[in-house]
Amino acid sequence: MPVINYSTSNKKIEVPENSNILRMSLRYDGELPNRCGGGTCGTCVCKIEDGYKNLDKVKHAERKKLGGEYLDMGYRLGCQTFVNGDVTISWDEEITRQVKKRKITMPKTTIKS
């Protein structure tokens, strides 16, 4: 079974395959900050310190909230991210504050009349 290492809270949790980082934190007291659980607030932003290859694909909600800038630095939203192997994550209050302030970027569409 995969292990999620919540390094900021010093907790290691063995979880089933395809487990959500935030849900497992809530269930087993991993202490990952959270608010909405839907990918819009950014409170559960976390840095993938190790095991990025063991995560599912980046979701549309993450692209909108984090943008390429934070994704390229290895950040993901815990509420949108599922693990299929061992991972180590951390979080930082300043990064969380920055991400929470970011506007959700929507793709530009043209409305034809």
C-alpha positions as CSV (number, residue, x, y, z in Angstrom):
1,M,0.0,0.0,0.0
2,P,1.2,3.5,-0.8
3,V,2.4,5.8,2.0
4,I,1.7,9.5,2.1
5,N,4.4,11.3,4.2
6,Y,3.0,14.6,5.4
7,S,6.4,16.0,6.2
8,T,5.2,19.4,7.6
9,S,3.1,17.6,10.2
10,N,5.5,14.7,10.6
11,K,2.8,12.1,9.8
12,K,3.1,9.0,7.6
13,I,-0.1,7.4,6.6
14,E,-0.5,4.1,4.7
15,V,-3.3,4.4,2.3
16,P,-5.1,2.4,-0.4
17,E,-4.1,2.8,-4.1
18,N,-5.7,5.8,-5.8
19,S,-6.3,7.7,-2.6
20,N,-6.8,11.4,-2.5
21,I,-4.2,13.4,-0.6
22,L,-6.7,15.7,1.2
23,R,-9.3,13.0,2.0
24,M,-6.6,10.9,3.6
25,S,-5.3,13.9,5.6
26,L,-8.8,14.5,6.9
27,R,-9.5,10.9,7.7
28,Y,-6.2,10.2,9.4
29,D,-5.3,13.7,10.8
30,G,-2.4,14.5,8.3
31,E,-3.1,18.2,9.1
32,L,-3.0,19.4,5.5
33,P,-4.8,22.8,5.5
34,N,-8.1,22.8,3.7
35,R,-11.3,24.8,3.2
36,C,-13.4,24.0,0.1
37,G,-12.2,20.6,-1.2
38,G,-13.2,21.5,-4.7
39,G,-10.1,23.1,-6.2
40,T,-11.1,26.7,-6.1
41,C,-9.8,28.1,-2.8
42,G,-6.2,26.9,-3.0
43,T,-5.9,26.3,0.7
44,C,-4.7,22.7,0.3
45,V,-1.8,23.6,-2.0
46,C,1.2,21.3,-1.3
47,K,4.7,20.8,-2.6
48,I,5.4,17.3,-3.9
49,E,8.9,16.7,-2.3
50,D,9.2,13.1,-3.5
51,G,7.2,10.7,-5.6
52,Y,5.7,13.0,-8.2
53,K,5.7,10.1,-10.6
54,N,3.3,8.3,-8.3
55,L,0.5,10.9,-8.8
56,D,-2.3,11.0,-11.2
57,K,-2.5,13.7,-14.0
58,V,-3.0,17.3,-13.2
59,K,-6.7,18.3,-13.2
60,H,-8.3,21.2,-15.0
61,A,-9.1,22.8,-11.6
62,E,-5.4,22.7,-10.7
63,R,-4.4,24.3,-14.0
64,K,-6.9,27.1,-13.4
65,K,-5.9,27.8,-9.8
66,L,-2.2,27.1,-9.8
67,G,-1.2,27.9,-13.4
68,G,1.9,26.7,-15.0
69,E,4.1,28.7,-12.6
70,Y,3.3,26.7,-9.4
71,L,2.7,23.4,-11.3
72,D,6.2,23.7,-12.7
73,M,7.6,24.1,-9.2
74,G,6.0,20.8,-8.1
75,Y,2.9,22.1,-6.4
76,R,-0.4,20.4,-6.5
77,L,-3.8,20.8,-4.9
78,G,-4.4,18.1,-2.3
79,C,-8.1,18.0,-3.0
80,Q,-7.5,17.2,-6.7
81,T,-4.5,14.8,-6.4
82,F,-4.6,11.0,-6.1
83,V,-1.6,8.8,-5.2
84,N,-0.6,5.4,-6.7
85,G,2.6,5.0,-4.8
86,D,4.7,6.6,-2.0
87,V,4.8,10.4,-1.9
88,T,6.2,13.0,0.4
89,I,4.5,16.4,0.6
90,S,5.0,19.6,2.5
91,W,3.2,22.9,2.7
92,D,4.1,26.5,3.6
93,E,1.9,29.3,4.9
94,E,3.3,31.9,2.6
95,I,2.8,29.8,-0.6
96,T,-0.7,29.0,0.6
97,R,-1.4,32.7,1.1
98,Q,-0.1,33.5,-2.4
99,V,-2.1,30.7,-4.1
100,K,-5.3,31.6,-2.2
101,K,-5.1,35.2,-3.6
102,R,-4.7,34.1,-7.2
103,K,-7.6,34.5,-9.4
104,I,-8.9,31.4,-11.2
105,T,-7.9,31.8,-14.8
106,M,-10.6,30.8,-17.2
107,P,-9.8,30.1,-20.9
108,K,-10.9,32.9,-23.1
109,T,-13.9,32.1,-25.3
110,T,-15.5,34.0,-28.1
111,I,-19.3,34.3,-28.1
112,K,-20.7,34.4,-31.6
113,S,-24.0,36.1,-32.1
